[in-house]
Every structure is written in structure tokens, then in C-alpha cells.
Amino acid sequence: MPHNSSVQAEAFVLMSQVNEFNPEKSGSLQTQILLLKSTTDVNSFSNKVNKWYNAQKLNDWAKSFNLFIEPIKDIHLQSITGWENPMQDIYLLAGIAILILVLVSINYINLSFAHALKRTQQIGIRKVLGASRKNLILQMGIESTILFAGSFVMAFFCYVLICPAFEHYLEHPLTMSYQHSLFMFGGLLSIWIVLGWLCSLPTALSLSKTRPSLELRKQLSIFKLPLNMAFTKVLVIVQFAIAIVVAICMMSMRAQLHYLYNKDLGYEPKNLLAINYTSWEGKDQAFKQELLQNSYITSASLTSWTPFSGSADFKIVNAPNDPKKEFPIVFVYADYDYIKTMDIKLLDGRPLSADYALDRPYTDSVHNGQPVFTNMLISEGTAQRLPFKLNKSLELLKNTPVGIFREFNGASLKFPIGPFAIKAQNEWEGGCMLIRVQEGKKKEALALVNNTWNKFFPNRTAQINWQEDQVQHQYNKEKKQYQQLALFTGSSMLIAILGIVAIAIYTLERRVKEIGIRKVLGASVNTITYMISRSFIRLLLIAILIAFPIAWWFTHKWLENFYYHIDVPIALFVFTGMFIGLTTLAIIAVRIFQTARINPANSLRDE
């Protein structure tokens, strides 16, 4: 299959041959591919399919499902399930690219204003010699476009150099067909021309309106331009607002990732090894006991389900306080060592044990003519939803709760913890195994498990995973988003600071004689530094006030993807804004301080 296809597999098996490759008889959700007539209404067809499905004789678990239909072409980027590559990643990368172009364009416009004032005499002479406003605008537009062409050529060579590293980071080759290459080339050509002309327009329109007499006498300043300094200030504010918004979003993502990686999950994934769902071939107990004979293994448990593998049963029950509402309870089957191996805290009651007859699973639900309610453990969430007493039969579930365990997150923190129950099972045709390893012996324990597996099942390969790695792996997407945003934050801050420093340098060049006069009249270096810095402080404060609400909105929209998330503290906003502001002011202040220390005799020599 092509590398960029959503359908990836090592082998394809006919449905008629599935049983030959599935000895443990495990099941999964299945997808059916249908070829519809061109005249078929998809929504109408979907309604008919669900109507037919609901008319079948289904158990409570099956009734909880709906069938949905989506075009195959949408699966890759816009899947209804959200399991495939979402458009969110593309929007993020595209947004970063657009904002970088905006920041760079703002820098270019501001620097164009400053540079254009150095060529006012040239522009004045061209006007006197008959150059029209249209000719001047055309000249500046062509100059800008040529400069942008050089930038695009450099960008292309940079892309070629970093492409292998970027492919390694994405874990995906960046292949492109001839048709897509033409499309990309056309898009880049359009961006080049549009940006080149748009970035030249503010300066061209302003300078083409001025009077030649001012230009030839060098009396033109940025304050006398039709778009004057206010336009430049607005651009600086926009630039810094973008940088602050991105920085706050990046810091919020970092805080959320730290929360995801360090939250107490209710069980201990460290030093916990899992063998994914497999067929035990009647060797489950022997395999377990073989492992427990080694000191590297502190406990082991056979189970139908681990946080990242296996299967469980569902039972749909009516809420006692509102019979119209239903909720599912997940039933997991495990041996008596499950709670110990997972390191789950028991809040009340006792664990399941072979010492109690009703803790052991019964084949029949009737014993000596009476219904048999076997014992089970329930989570605290289940206990809060159901009316029950420990060691009293619960008719609703046909079982007797004997213990309440602390809720644990067996899935991503994007989803809430649902009601959960554990029942005992002793015989395993197929299932998983959890293995608790001694601290500091992970390498030795993994080798032991692999060797023991090869001893019992020499012709089969086991899927063995560290649960801690699995927990980390499920947030890889968010981790990469954070890394992308962190890189962009650094770039945006650098671009914004370079832009405002360039404006500061130009301002100082225009006011060097004013500074000399003020020093002659008694102004100190610190006073001059504060006087000139004050205007930049106002710009930064305005940018911060604009950035905070925008950053708050973006941050909270992203955090909505997680059921469990941080509350972003106000201190994070304040700290980020102050850090960017103070860093920028420090750089500007150093430059102003250097200029203010110039001997007035040198700056006023020409007067």
C-alpha cells in the first residue's frame, strides 16, 4: 500500500479464512465497504440500515451501537470516528505557516518604511523628471517581488536540506506526485507574487503621494508620510500580539502534557508489563507459575482486559433515579491477583479470593434450584450510581458486590471514567496477562518473559508492552503539536523582536541629534533611555491586552479535547506576557543606552 494511505496492513486475509488465523477467537468491530449507485441518497440509505439493525433481536450491548456511513475519500483526513489523521493537524501546520508569513511581512513593511526614507531624494528627482505615481508604485512592487523571489529560492534549498529530518520527525515520507508538484508550484508562485506586491504597497502608496520639494530638501520623515508612524505602530502591536498568543498557547499545552504524563491514573503503570490478547492453549496457569518462580516478577494476573488490549462485556442499565436514562457498566474478567498486580486501591470491602465459594465463577446461574449471584468488585463510580449494600445481592446486575475499588483511567484522559466492575475467571482459552516487575529489573524481567514465552509457545510471537510506554504513546499527537508550537513560538518571538529592534534603531538614528541636545541641556542617560523606551512600553502593553483574551479562547478550545485537563492559571498569562515584554525591552534599552552615551559633540558636529 502507498505510504500516504490510511489503509496499512502487513497482510490481508479473506473473511472465509479468518478462523484459521484467529485461534483465540477474539473479535473486533468490522467495517463493510459498499458500492452504492450514483443515484442513492446516502442519508436515506443510512437511516434505512439503522432501522433494519434496530429491528433485529439484539442484546443490551448490541443495542448501544449505531451504524454510520461515510465516503471512503473522507476517511483519511475527515473520518467520522476521529481515529484517522484529522484535519486538525493540517490546520495547525497551515496556521503556523500563515502566521509566520504575516510576521515576516510586517517586519518587511516596517523596514521598507525606514529604508524608503533614505532614498527620498532619488524619488523626488524621479518625480521632477516626470515619473508618475503609477511608475513609482510599479518600480517598488517589482523590487519587492525580486527580493521575495530570492527568499523563495533560499527557502526551497532549506526545504531540501531539512526534508529528511522532517520526514523522520513525522515518521512519514513526504512523497509527491507530478500533479501535486504542479499544484504546489502554482501555489508558491501565487504566494510569491501576492506577498511581493502587498508588502510593497503601503510604502509605495505613501511615498508616491509626497511633495518633491520635501523629498529634495530631506525634510520628509516617517511622521509626515500619509500613513505615518501610527500604521507602523499598529503593525508592531499585531506582531507582538501574535507572538504572545502563540507563546501562551504553547505554555498551556506544555502544562497540560505535564498533567497528562504525571496524573495519578488510579493504578501504577510503572514496572507493569502486559502480554496482549492471545490464545493460551491451556498453558495459562503453567506459564504464570513459571514466571512467579523468578524474583524479578512480584505478581502476575490473567485477565480479559488490560488498559490497552483485550476485551470486556457491557451491560446497559437504567439509572435508578431516572429510568429513562441508561448507562453502560463495563465488566472485566480476571483472576484473583488483578487488583494486586494493577496496584489498585481497595476503598471498602475485600478483594476477590479463591477462599470464598461465591467468588469463584459458576458455569450455571442456578444452583440447587436457586439463582446464584456470584461476587464481584465495583468501582467507586459504579457505587455512586447504583443503590447497593456490600455483601448484599444486587438484582440489577445479578451479582453481589463485596468490594469497592478506586476508579482508574484505563484509557486516554480525553474520555471520562465509566462505571466498572471486576468478576473472577479461572479458565482462559484466550486473554491477556499483566506482570508486575521488581523495581530496577525491567531489562532482566523482559528477557525472562520473552524466554519463558518461547519455551511455552515456540512457534508464536507475543505482543509484549510496558504499560508506562503505552500511556506515554497515546499522547504522541499532542506532544508533536506542542513541539511544533514551541518551534513556532521561538521563531515568532525572534521575528517580532528583530522587527521592533529595527524600528528602535531607525528611531534612534532619526533622534540622535535630539538626544545630543537633551544631554547638553542636562538630561541623564537613564532619563533619555526611559523617555524613548516609554513609547515601546505602551505598544507592548496594548499587544498584551489584545493577546490575553485571544489566547484564553484558543487555549480553552484546545483543552476541550480532554475530559481531564488543567485550569490554566492567570499567572501563566502574566508570566508569559511579562517575559516577552521584559526581554524585548531589555534588548531595546541596551541599544538606547548605547546611543544615549554618545558624546554630544560628535552628534551635533554638523549643526
VENQUILIN-V261356 format. One record per residue. N is the residue number from 1. RES is the residue in three letters. SS is DSSP state (a for helix, b for strand, c for the rest). Layout:
{{N;RES;SS} {N;RES;SS}}
//
This chain:
{{1;MET;c} {2;PRO;c} {3;HIS;c} {4;ASN;c} {5;SER;c} {6;SER;c} {7;VAL;c} {8;GLN;c} {9;ALA;c} {10;GLU;c} {11;ALA;c} {12;PHE;c} {13;VAL;c} {14;LEU;c} {15;MET;a} {16;SER;a} {17;GLN;a} {18;VAL;a} {19;ASN;a} {20;GLU;a} {21;PHE;a} {22;ASN;c} {23;PRO;c} {24;GLU;c} {25;LYS;c} {26;SER;c} {27;GLY;c} {28;SER;c} {29;LEU;c} {30;GLN;c} {31;THR;c} {32;GLN;c} {33;ILE;c} {34;LEU;c} {35;LEU;c} {36;LEU;c} {37;LYS;c} {38;SER;c} {39;THR;c} {40;THR;c} {41;ASP;c} {42;VAL;a} {43;ASN;a} {44;SER;a} {45;PHE;a} {46;SER;a} {47;ASN;a} {48;LYS;a} {49;VAL;a} {50;ASN;a} {51;LYS;a} {52;TRP;a} {53;TYR;a} {54;ASN;a} {55;ALA;c} {56;GLN;c} {57;LYS;c} {58;LEU;c} {59;ASN;c} {60;ASP;a} {61;TRP;a} {62;ALA;a} {63;LYS;a} {64;SER;c} {65;PHE;c} {66;ASN;c} {67;LEU;c} {68;PHE;c} {69;ILE;c} {70;GLU;c} {71;PRO;c} {72;ILE;a} {73;LYS;a} {74;ASP;a} {75;ILE;a} {76;HIS;a} {77;LEU;a} {78;GLN;a} {79;SER;c} {80;ILE;c} {81;THR;c} {82;GLY;c} {83;TRP;c} {84;GLU;c} {85;ASN;c} {86;PRO;c} {87;MET;a} {88;GLN;a} {89;ASP;a} {90;ILE;a} {91;TYR;a} {92;LEU;a} {93;LEU;a} {94;ALA;a} {95;GLY;a} {96;ILE;a} {97;ALA;a} {98;ILE;a} {99;LEU;a} {100;ILE;a} {101;LEU;a} {102;VAL;a} {103;LEU;a} {104;VAL;a} {105;SER;a} {106;ILE;a} {107;ASN;a} {108;TYR;a} {109;ILE;a} {110;ASN;a} {111;LEU;a} {112;SER;a} {113;PHE;a} {114;ALA;a} {115;HIS;a} {116;ALA;a} {117;LEU;a} {118;LYS;a} {119;ARG;a} {120;THR;a} {121;GLN;a} {122;GLN;a} {123;ILE;a} {124;GLY;a} {125;ILE;a} {126;ARG;a} {127;LYS;a} {128;VAL;a} {129;LEU;c} {130;GLY;c} {131;ALA;c} {132;SER;c} {133;ARG;a} {134;LYS;a} {135;ASN;a} {136;LEU;a} {137;ILE;a} {138;LEU;a} {139;GLN;a} {140;MET;a} {141;GLY;a} {142;ILE;a} {143;GLU;a} {144;SER;a} {145;THR;a} {146;ILE;a} {147;LEU;a} {148;PHE;a} {149;ALA;a} {150;GLY;a} {151;SER;a} {152;PHE;a} {153;VAL;a} {154;MET;a} {155;ALA;a} {156;PHE;a} {157;PHE;a} {158;CYS;a} {159;TYR;a} {160;VAL;a} {161;LEU;a} {162;ILE;a} {163;CYS;a} {164;PRO;a} {165;ALA;a} {166;PHE;a} {167;GLU;a} {168;HIS;a} {169;TYR;a} {170;LEU;a} {171;GLU;c} {172;HIS;c} {173;PRO;c} {174;LEU;c} {175;THR;c} {176;MET;c} {177;SER;c} {178;TYR;a} {179;GLN;a} {180;HIS;a} {181;SER;a} {182;LEU;a} {183;PHE;a} {184;MET;a} {185;PHE;a} {186;GLY;a} {187;GLY;a} {188;LEU;a} {189;LEU;a} {190;SER;a} {191;ILE;a} {192;TRP;a} {193;ILE;a} {194;VAL;a} {195;LEU;a} {196;GLY;a} {197;TRP;a} {198;LEU;a} {199;CYS;a} {200;SER;a} {201;LEU;a} {202;PRO;a} {203;THR;a} {204;ALA;a} {205;LEU;a} {206;SER;a} {207;LEU;a} {208;SER;c} {209;LYS;c} {210;THR;c} {211;ARG;c} {212;PRO;a} {213;SER;a} {214;LEU;a} {215;GLU;a} {216;LEU;a} {217;ARG;c} {218;LYS;c} {219;GLN;c} {220;LEU;c} {221;SER;c} {222;ILE;a} {223;PHE;a} {224;LYS;a} {225;LEU;c} {226;PRO;c} {227;LEU;c} {228;ASN;a} {229;MET;a} {230;ALA;a} {231;PHE;a} {232;THR;a} {233;LYS;a} {234;VAL;a} {235;LEU;a} {236;VAL;a} {237;ILE;a} {238;VAL;a} {239;GLN;a} {240;PHE;a} {241;ALA;a} {242;ILE;a} {243;ALA;a} {244;ILE;a} {245;VAL;a} {246;VAL;a} {247;ALA;a} {248;ILE;a} {249;CYS;a} {250;MET;a} {251;MET;a} {252;SER;a} {253;MET;a} {254;ARG;a} {255;ALA;a} {256;GLN;a} {257;LEU;a} {258;HIS;a} {259;TYR;a} {260;LEU;a} {261;TYR;a} {262;ASN;a} {263;LYS;c} {264;ASP;c} {265;LEU;c} {266;GLY;c} {267;TYR;c} {268;GLU;c} {269;PRO;c} {270;LYS;c} {271;ASN;c} {272;LEU;b} {273;LEU;b} {274;ALA;b} {275;ILE;b} {276;ASN;b} {277;TYR;b} {278;THR;b} {279;SER;b} {280;TRP;c} {281;GLU;c} {282;GLY;c} {283;LYS;c} {284;ASP;a} {285;GLN;a} {286;ALA;a} {287;PHE;a} {288;LYS;a} {289;GLN;a} {290;GLU;a} {291;LEU;a} {292;LEU;a} {293;GLN;c} {294;ASN;c} {295;SER;c} {296;TYR;c} {297;ILE;b} {298;THR;b} {299;SER;b} {300;ALA;b} {301;SER;b} {302;LEU;b} {303;THR;b} {304;SER;c} {305;TRP;b} {306;THR;b} {307;PRO;c} {308;PHE;c} {309;SER;b} {310;GLY;b} {311;SER;c} {312;ALA;c} {313;ASP;b} {314;PHE;b} {315;LYS;b} {316;ILE;b} {317;VAL;b} {318;ASN;b} {319;ALA;b} {320;PRO;c} {321;ASN;c} {322;ASP;b} {323;PRO;b} {324;LYS;b} {325;LYS;b} {326;GLU;b} {327;PHE;b} {328;PRO;b} {329;ILE;b} {330;VAL;b} {331;PHE;b} {332;VAL;b} {333;TYR;b} {334;ALA;b} {335;ASP;c} {336;TYR;c} {337;ASP;c} {338;TYR;a} {339;ILE;a} {340;LYS;a} {341;THR;a} {342;MET;a} {343;ASP;c} {344;ILE;c} {345;LYS;c} {346;LEU;b} {347;LEU;b} {348;ASP;b} {349;GLY;b} {350;ARG;c} {351;PRO;c} {352;LEU;c} {353;SER;c} {354;ALA;c} {355;ASP;c} {356;TYR;c} {357;ALA;a} {358;LEU;a} {359;ASP;a} {360;ARG;c} {361;PRO;c} {362;TYR;c} {363;THR;c} {364;ASP;c} {365;SER;c} {366;VAL;b} {367;HIS;b} {368;ASN;c} {369;GLY;c} {370;GLN;b} {371;PRO;b} {372;VAL;c} {373;PHE;c} {374;THR;c} {375;ASN;b} {376;MET;b} {377;LEU;b} {378;ILE;b} {379;SER;b} {380;GLU;a} {381;GLY;a} {382;THR;a} {383;ALA;a} {384;GLN;a} {385;ARG;a} {386;LEU;c} {387;PRO;c} {388;PHE;c} {389;LYS;c} {390;LEU;c} {391;ASN;c} {392;LYS;c} {393;SER;b} {394;LEU;b} {395;GLU;c} {396;LEU;c} {397;LEU;c} {398;LYS;c} {399;ASN;b} {400;THR;b} {401;PRO;b} {402;VAL;b} {403;GLY;b} {404;ILE;b} {405;PHE;b} {406;ARG;c} {407;GLU;c} {408;PHE;c} {409;ASN;c} {410;GLY;c} {411;ALA;c} {412;SER;c} {413;LEU;c} {414;LYS;c} {415;PHE;c} {416;PRO;c} {417;ILE;c} {418;GLY;c} {419;PRO;b} {420;PHE;b} {421;ALA;b} {422;ILE;b} {423;LYS;b} {424;ALA;b} {425;GLN;c} {426;ASN;c} {427;GLU;c} {428;TRP;c} {429;GLU;c} {430;GLY;b} {431;GLY;b} {432;CYS;b} {433;MET;b} {434;LEU;b} {435;ILE;b} {436;ARG;b} {437;VAL;b} {438;GLN;c} {439;GLU;c} {440;GLY;c} {441;LYS;c} {442;LYS;a} {443;LYS;a} {444;GLU;a} {445;ALA;a} {446;LEU;a} {447;ALA;a} {448;LEU;a} {449;VAL;a} {450;ASN;a} {451;ASN;a} {452;THR;a} {453;TRP;a} {454;ASN;a} {455;LYS;a} {456;PHE;a} {457;PHE;c} {458;PRO;c} {459;ASN;c} {460;ARG;c} {461;THR;c} {462;ALA;c} {463;GLN;c} {464;ILE;b} {465;ASN;b} {466;TRP;b} {467;GLN;a} {468;GLU;a} {469;ASP;a} {470;GLN;a} {471;VAL;a} {472;GLN;a} {473;HIS;a} {474;GLN;c} {475;TYR;c} {476;ASN;a} {477;LYS;a} {478;GLU;a} {479;LYS;a} {480;LYS;a} {481;GLN;a} {482;TYR;a} {483;GLN;a} {484;GLN;a} {485;LEU;a} {486;ALA;a} {487;LEU;a} {488;PHE;a} {489;THR;a} {490;GLY;a} {491;SER;a} {492;SER;a} {493;MET;a} {494;LEU;a} {495;ILE;a} {496;ALA;a} {497;ILE;a} {498;LEU;a} {499;GLY;a} {500;ILE;a} {501;VAL;a} {502;ALA;a} {503;ILE;a} {504;ALA;a} {505;ILE;a} {506;TYR;a} {507;THR;a} {508;LEU;a} {509;GLU;a} {510;ARG;a} {511;ARG;c} {512;VAL;a} {513;LYS;a} {514;GLU;a} {515;ILE;a} {516;GLY;a} {517;ILE;a} {518;ARG;a} {519;LYS;a} {520;VAL;a} {521;LEU;c} {522;GLY;c} {523;ALA;c} {524;SER;c} {525;VAL;a} {526;ASN;a} {527;THR;a} {528;ILE;a} {529;THR;a} {530;TYR;a} {531;MET;a} {532;ILE;a} {533;SER;a} {534;ARG;a} {535;SER;a} {536;PHE;a} {537;ILE;a} {538;ARG;a} {539;LEU;a} {540;LEU;a} {541;LEU;a} {542;ILE;a} {543;ALA;a} {544;ILE;a} {545;LEU;a} {546;ILE;a} {547;ALA;a} {548;PHE;a} {549;PRO;a} {550;ILE;a} {551;ALA;a} {552;TRP;a} {553;TRP;a} {554;PHE;a} {555;THR;a} {556;HIS;a} {557;LYS;a} {558;TRP;a} {559;LEU;a} {560;GLU;c} {561;ASN;c} {562;PHE;c} {563;TYR;c} {564;TYR;c} {565;HIS;c} {566;ILE;c} {567;ASP;c} {568;VAL;c} {569;PRO;c} {570;ILE;a} {571;ALA;a} {572;LEU;a} {573;PHE;a} {574;VAL;a} {575;PHE;a} {576;THR;a} {577;GLY;a} {578;MET;a} {579;PHE;a} {580;ILE;a} {581;GLY;a} {582;LEU;a} {583;THR;a} {584;THR;a} {585;LEU;a} {586;ALA;a} {587;ILE;a} {588;ILE;a} {589;ALA;a} {590;VAL;a} {591;ARG;a} {592;ILE;a} {593;PHE;a} {594;GLN;a} {595;THR;a} {596;ALA;a} {597;ARG;c} {598;ILE;c} {599;ASN;c} {600;PRO;a} {601;ALA;a} {602;ASN;a} {603;SER;a} {604;LEU;c} {605;ARG;c} {606;ASP;c} {607;GLU;c}}
//
